[in-house]
């Protein structure tokens, strides 16, 4: 643990101040990856019709991005510390631009899945450098404004992704249909690269943490061996290799744990420091976060398929109906700090229950208006869901990770961010597979209602866990809250902290 304290307190190389144009440029590195996670959901049915994709491959189009991002997020931050954050930002943006082009030109769904995974890896290289650069090149009020704009950018991107996806697919520019949601990144990325070379100052750590290559590989194998069978097994009739992969996944997981313990015991920095679990709040955060983000990832996947394939709505209309949820979430997230100061942990409990109520209201609206669901019937549920998510998602880690030692702050935030992305992928694999299985037997409406019922139960469970687990946990009332992040370590000293510290404000970027 002393080693972790030393690694997180290493000095930074001096760097120039970040100009307003430089800030706008690095914020493009937030907008593109966040938008791309959400934009693809409304495009899934169109991709299915064009590429004749199996349901499992559609799930991997979403999950592959999240898995690559989850596994490489901490690695990207450490590479920026070692090689220079501007260099990694430029490399990440260039790779994101190229992989976006490749996604847009993919001739089959297998290539699209592969390019989406590479796109997620590029995002993991680019996105951590944004907060690292802000931390290293701004101070005082300028830093506070920059962090506020960071949060607003990610919140706007999550809302815009739904609507932008629907608009682009409906516009069908030059017959591109779904391909335009990826191709639109290309000119933006090229301009960003040209400008960033001129206006983004460089910074790096004088003593960066080493890359845990073996741990990274074992984590990737553990997730892939679990999620590939869960997404592909149902549609393929569970061939022998899917069973072998599932059986091998816990073995890979055990090897990952042993490796991380050995790396930490040897005085080096592991990808996931297991000493973090000595903090009770870390265990609580993981226990609550896993079901919550699994439910969220599954909901986003099922929503698009249900309304487009099941009810025949257009991508644009699907995105418009989802927009009130994103806007309500953004507005609630911006005010949740005041609610925490006044009501404490009850805010999280209320968030879980309100989110569950929103799922139930959405189910009623869907059932009452099927087979032609309207915004009038669905928007009330969406608004309530957005309200519940805003109350729960933004502060969850800041409250539950409140007793993690300060010298492990960055590592704890990196672990929770990795858990978040992995849970989103798990939700697509499990909840998505459940929906697709039910659809074949009972139809799209009843399958949707079953899934919404399951999600309601999960969110009630999350609220119950918050009641039980938070009884002994302090609730921070002064931490900075934004719609993309909440960590008790957000208020770092001016000019100090390495990549994993900046991940403290990246934890909840979706």
Phi, psi and omega in degrees: 000329176296324178299319180296322178297318180295319182294323183278353182249011182294146182289163179252151171291143181297146182215159180287163179286150180276120180282165176303318178293324176297320178296314178301321183293314180291331178292337171300327177290348171268314187298315185297308182294321181293315178301319185291332176294318185276326188295330186287336183300315182287348180268351187302313180297324178292319175299319179302312182293324184283315185262359181053051184278147172286161179300321179297320179292326175298319177299321180289335175301322178276310187291326181300321177298313183293322181296311180299319179296315182299315185290325190257001183301308181293322178301317179300318178297318181291324176296322177297320177300320187277317189259351183109129187286325177295319179300315180291326177296315180294317178297318180295317179293320177298315179295321179295321179295314181294316181290330174296317176299316180297319177299316182293337182257001184303132183269347177211167187288332178297317176294322180297318178298315180298315180292327177295321177297318177295326177295318176297321177296320178297319177299322179293334175281325187274312192295318179299335182290340182295305180291325177299317180294317178299315180298320188277339190239007177225160177216162171055226183297325179298320178293317180300318178295319181296317179293324177296319178293326176300311180297318180295321180298314180294322178294316178295322180297320180294325178284318184291331183303318181296310184289319181297319178300314179296320180295314183294317181293319179294321179295329177050056185298121179053033179071021186278340181048237185293337184297334182294336180293335175266320183294334180296338179289337188295304179296325178297316180295320180297313178298317179301319179296314181298315182289318184299325179300332184264328194242350181264117179288155180266154174204158178199168178270144176284341182218069185288154176286147180286160178276129177273083187296314182294317179297319179298316180296316181293323177296317179298315180295321179300314181290316181295317181294337177274313191277328179297313176297323181294329180271322185264336187301317183297312184288337182264358181079024177054063174296169188301324184292332177292323178292319179298316180297316178299318180292330181279336183304311178295333176294316176297321178297318178295321177296323177298315180298314180299319180296316181296321177296318180294318179298314181293320179295331179278005176083015178251171182267112178280166175299316179234100178293113183289344175296343176301328183290352173292337177278117182304324183293330177296316178298320179295317181299317179293322182294323179278320185292324183301306179293326182295310182286332173298316178296319181295314179298319178294320180298314182297323179290312184293325182304310184295317180293320183296312184284328182270303180288322183280310185259351177077020178287155178284159176303321180296313180295323177299315179294322180296319181294327181282339184302318179301326177297314181294319181291321178295319177301314181298313182296318180293320180300325182289340181250001187290335179299318179294323179292321177298319180297328184269319188248351177064218188296343180298338178297317181292319178298314178298321179300315178297317181290320179294319177300317178297318178297322178297320177298318180293318178296319178298320179297318179297314180297320179295315181295320184289332186253357180294142014265007179237072182299139182246162176299324180301325181277329188261332185298321178306315178297320180296319179297316181293320177300314179299321178296313180297317179295322178296324179286332186256315190292314185296313184269357193301315183280328177298323179282314188279341179258023190290341180251017171292131181304147185301324182286350176254012185302310182296317179297319179297319179293321177296320179296316182291326176294320177296318178298320181300310182294321178296322180292321176300316178296320179296323178296318177299319183289315187274305181294319178298317178295321177299316179298314181295325177294314181294324182302320180294337183255323187237001178091163187296318182298305184292327175297318178297318180294321177298314181296318178297325176295318178296316179296323176300315179297319179298318182289327172297319176299317178301315178299318178296320177297321178298319178299313186286316188278337185269359184302324182255006184263132174292149180249112179295136181245359182240359182292148177288132179241131171225167187291355181245351185199147172208113178218145177294355183251017180298324185271077182276154176300147182301128171080003182237158177112137181264190189304318183291335175291318178295333177297345176301331178258007178257352190308317186241050187289345179263000000 
